[in-house]
Amino acid sequence: MPTHYQGTPQEILALNTFIKLTRATDSVLAKLGQIRTHPDLTVSQFGTLETLYHLGPLCQNAIGAKLLTSPGNLSLVLENLEKRGLVERQRDADDRRRVTVRLTPAGEELITSVLPGHVGAIATMMSVLTPDEQQALGDLCRKLGHGLSAG
C-alpha cells in the first residue's frame, strides 16, 4: 500500500521505497521466526555466535558494531551466552576496558549445527528473486548502507 503522505514527489518516492524495504525485511524475519532455524537462541544471540564463528574472537565493541546493537543489550546477550557456556569473555591485561569475546567449543558446535539450516531457509526465501535480482538487491542495500555510514 503506497503512502498517503502529501509531500514532494521525491519524499513520496523515498517513503514508498522505505515502506517496501521495511515490509520485505519484516516478512523475511517473520518467516525465519516461523521456521525456527535456531530455536534455543534469540536473534541477537544467533547473530553474536555467527559473527564470532566467521570472524573469530572480537572485542565486545566490534561485535556491537557488526550487529548494530547497543552496548547494554550486547552485555546482556553475552552474559546469557556465557552462562550457557557458548562464549567466554576475557579482559585485556593492558586495557581493562577492552573485553575480547570468543566461542567456546560448545558455542562452535551449536553454531555449526544450526547454521546450515538457517542458510538453507534464507536461500529458499531469496529464491523468489533471480540470481541477478539478488545481486542487484544486495548491491543497492550495500550502497544505501555505505551512503548512510559516510554521512
Buried (B, 14 or more C-beta within 10 A) or exposed (E): EEBEEEEEEEEBEEBBEEEEBEEEEEEBEEEBEEBEBBEEBEBBBBBBBBBBBEEEBBBBEBBBEBBEBEEEEBBBBBEBBBEBEBBBBEEEEEEEEEBBBBBBEEBBEBBEEBBEEBEEBBEEBBEEEEEEEBEEBEEEEEEEEEEEEEE
